[in-house]
Amino acid sequence: MKIINPFLFQLKSILVGILLFQIQIGFSQEEKTSTLYKTIMSKDSLLFDIGFNTCDIKQFENLYTEDFEFYHDKDSVSDKARFLKTFKSGICSPTRKYNYRRELISGSTEIYPLFKNGILYGAIQMGTHRFYETSAGNPEQAGSFAKFTHLWLLKNKEWKLARSLSYNHQMTSSTAGLSDLFDNDQVTEKWLKENNVSALGIGIISDGKLKQIKTFGNLKRNVPAPYNTIWNVASLTKPVTAIVALKLVSQGKWNLDEPLDQYWIDPDIAKNPNHKLLTTRIILSHQTGFPNWRDFNESKKLDFKFKPGTQYQYSGEGFEYLRKALEKKFHKTLDQLASELVLVPLKMNDSQFIWNDKIDLSRYAVNYDKDGNAYDPTKNKTASAADDFLTTVEDYGRFLSSVMNSEGLSKKVFDDMISHQVQTKKNKYFGLGFEIYDLGNENYALSHSGADKGVQTIVFMLPKTKQGLIIFTNVDDGYKVYENIVVHYLGENGRKIVDIETK
């Protein structure tokens, strides 16, 4: 006999009831200008913007009915007393290490009135929200998305929350039920608008070649993004720099394990003997001991946080150190070396390290914060090895295909590039210039991401299956669309990548 979980059965019954309700009323949700919509949204604000975000317990005590019930897909069922006790002793405990904030996803709210004999007695509110957490001395981190359904009842002329359902928790925005996402432009554009993502560029690699480019959204207001949109890809600059160095190693002109001090020593660390340990291998695997950027140090001087080669610490400073060594050795700037070894051979005609008059500004993706405010573009006058590379999906797709097919790289160098130089978390490592996801059965994915003001980008390569994926966005929190794209295009392997990243 099959045993039925009573909680799941009850939850399913409620959801089926809501679905039948929607069918009966023909999805006649309230307009945003209606009094009911504004009333429910004001209650939502009291409950979360004040109650949850500031740990004001009284808001929950006042807004919940006495028989309130909370259904959570990860934490069973709570009545009013249990919910308040858990809330006080958990995320609002005086000894808590983290502070939490809830944000309602713009455009996700739906509100439906409930009538009995023509008299309004309640309302159903449905939507999606995201949770964020902060800890002492650390910036706010984005947490999970979740869908919610609230049953509000009008009791003695006061609105009270009687039932709350929280479900479908995901680390990134879910699009369950949108089976034609990315294949139907209207559906995709609507989804992007709901997630406040201005523009999205996708490149699909199969059989080791870039086979498809898709762009959605706008470069700026009412200007659709063309297939050859020019993007600032932030730290996706680093893989290009890495391949410049690895091609020089393959040609016998550079050595992975040669100390760099014979070419370059930063004056800030000249007296520290640790500088003698810096090599290209150490830098490309982010084991230099440097912070990400020296500007985060109050003295604004470069220093070591640990002995090079002993642990992992992501560092843009390391790549800049390598740039200066390469430039001293070859008497050429990084952009000249990259042009000779990567950009020109691969016909990456829309890619460059420096902001100049060659950029077609009519194709540039303006960068935005999560509220839709535009940032001024970063206009580098000299090449950075770590940041602000300008490129298109097509150009970067050619680059990734070349890397995946080991073009210009010796077998020894390619094997070094994909080897586990240092572990960063379970089933995730840094190789040389790329992160490595261990997918099991000797399968793996190479990856790198980029994040700056108004930039969120990420790429994947699966050399065993000759697949690849490029995702470019031009907004601060563009990462929230990653999961659906990765799973959609990379299937089971994409799900494994998401699981490694989120568990």
Secondary structure, DSSP 8 states (H G I E B T S, - for coil): -----HHHHHHHHHHHHHHHHHHHHTT----TTSHHHHHHHHHHIIIIIIIITTT-HHHHHHHEEEEEEEEESSS-EEEHHHHHHHHHHTTT-TT-SEEEEEEE-TT--EEEEEEETTEEEEEEEEEEEEEEEEETTS--EEEEEEEEEEEEEEETTEEEEEEEEEEEEESS---TT-TTTTTSHHHHHHHHHHTT--EEEEEEEETTEEEEEEEEEEEETTEE--TT-BEE-GGGHHHHHHHHHHHHHHTTSS-TTS-GGGT---GGGTT-GGGGG--HHHHHTT-S---S-GGGSTT-----SS-TTSS----HHHHHHHHHHHHHHHTS-HHHHHIIIIITTTT-TT-BSS-STTS-GGGB---B-TTS-B------SS--SSS--EE-HHHHHHHHHHHHTTTT--HHHHHHHTS--EEEETTEEE-SSSEEEEEETTEEEEEEEEEETTEEEEEEEETTTTEEEEEEE-BTTGGGGHHHHHHHHHHHHHHHHHHHHH-
